[in-house]
Amino acid sequence: MNKFRARLTVIFILLIGSSVLAAGIFMAKMLEDSHVEALKNNMLRELRIIRSTIDWNKAGSEDEQIRYYMEQARKLKDFADARVTYIRADGKVLADSDHDPQTMDNHSGRQEIIEAGKNGVGSAIRYSDTIQRNMLYVAIPLQDGGGLRGYLRLSMSLQDVDLSIRQVWLGLIAGLLAVFVLAGLISYRIAFGITRPIERITRVAHQIANLNYKARVGAGQKDEIGQLGQAIDRMAGSLQLQMNRILENESRLKSVLENMISGVMMIDRDEKIVLLNRSAEDILGFSAQELLGKRFNEAKQQFEFTQLIRECIDSREHIRDEMIFYFPTERILEINLSPISQADDEWAGVLIVLHDITAVRRLERMRSEFVANVSHELKTPIAAVKGFAETLLAGALNDKETARSFLQIIFDESERLNRLIGDILELSKIESRRIPMQFSPIHLQTFVSNCMKVMKTEARKKSIDLEMQVDAELYMEADEDRLRQILINLLSNGINYTPEGGRVRVRVEPAGISDPGSGDPAEYDRLRFIISDTGIGIPKKDLPRIFERFYRVDKARSRSSGGTGLGLSIVKHLVELHKGTIRVESEVGMGTRFIIELPVIH
Ligand code: ADP
């Protein structure tokens, strides 16, 4: 842009300078012409006066004539202050105020003489070698009764004229220089005024090109350049608006992608991984950094998964599959691969959506296993009832003793069936969470001792000691019926799996004390229930499974004690409904401890 300004300045200077120079040359020429013209007129007047004052018909020999005219010429030179020459009609010089006429050549060919002969007046400017100066010659003819006698010529040096012309030139050059400087300054200012807004616009355009959409030209003049600036500002404004919209959309899409539970992965036309959201990172066990930009078959992926992508790329068709992944943990994934096509229907890559369906599949498996288990559990007592009833019908009724014992078995088995169905219903009720929790304050000492009372007869039958250790000031908030169910289930297990003469104990103590030193009951936020017995214990290998439905360590023993295998799983669910935890510690032959922790306030 500075180049443009310099060019503009030079053009201005040249324009102004050349016009000033032309005017100067014109003026100097005019001056010279008018000077020479005035001088010429003056000389012409003097010539006419001289012509009329002198007798030009002097008789005598040539020498006498020369002498006479020479004398006149010398006199006239003083009068006219110019060189005076008298030339005879044939061109011979008869007199000259400054030179010897005998040495001078014929003058008939001189321009002023020829002109004078033709027009009555002749003039010429010539460089005189004699005095080495520009000279002005003016000549008139001398007429005498119709005949031409000769020419009278005056000549003057143009030194004065030249001098004054030179002065004019000097002044002109000085003036011209001043004008140049002035014109330079002015044109620079003008050029600056023109180029500055253009420069500003260019700068802003550069900034916009460099993605700075906030750049503006700002208010300028009302001319075309100002309008250009405004147009650029409007363009930047709309670019900024559009950019903001794009960014907003992008961040919206990004947050949708990032917060999706499904894993999303995109492979472009060059088979490179170009997108991977956070869920996909979690599901695949690789960070986006590790995978982005890599070809899908170069990334360390499960072989079948890579093959599936290849299949989708080759077939360009939607593929849905389920696959077990072993890294980072074992999971079942549902994989959806869809070819992406662009607006022009051209294939642009593959979009992969991953769902972790491990939990869904596990639940389905559990459900079907449960149904199988339930059917199996129901079948046993029904088979017993049916078998003994058949035997009775076949004639066993007659033997009163046998019939009685058979009927007792039928009764026990139908009891068991009843309990089983009751437990199954209970479990499904808890699992479906149909019945809302009803929290109420519970005084634990009273509560535990009431539960103990329920189990007393049962315990006495086996001479088992029931003990409790509960402080009188312990209270908590819980669903009383459900808490009772928990405790009675665990107490009945304790009694069932403890041989005669054993002991079952319930202990309740504060847990999660914020300030253990104070011992103030108001300071704890959890309560710990410990139900321990001195029974047969549970082998280590079975410990992790005893909360599963229908899981029993010893099937026969459980059945003989009237167990359904559902008690602990009901307990676990009830504890979780109270936002608590349950764990078990046991040693075979020594006894078992169930430890439950429940929050005090809900
Ligand atoms: P069950 O109706 O058979 O008692 P549970 O779900 O209550 O079913 O218990 C599951 C299994 O855990 C029982 O069959 C038993 O083997 C074991 N078990 C539960 N409580 C005790 C305990 N206090 N001592 C020893 N084993 C126990």
Boltz pocket constraint, residues with backbone or C-beta under 6 A from the ligand:
constraints:
  - pocket:
      binder: B
      contacts: [[A, 489], [A, 490], [A, 493], [A, 494], [A, 497], [A, 498], [A, 533], [A, 535], [A, 536], [A, 537], [A, 538], [A, 546], [A, 548], [A, 551], [A, 552], [A, 553], [A, 554], [A, 558], [A, 559], [A, 562], [A, 563], [A, 564], [A, 565], [A, 566], [A, 567], [A, 568], [A, 569], [A, 592]]
      max_distance: 6.0
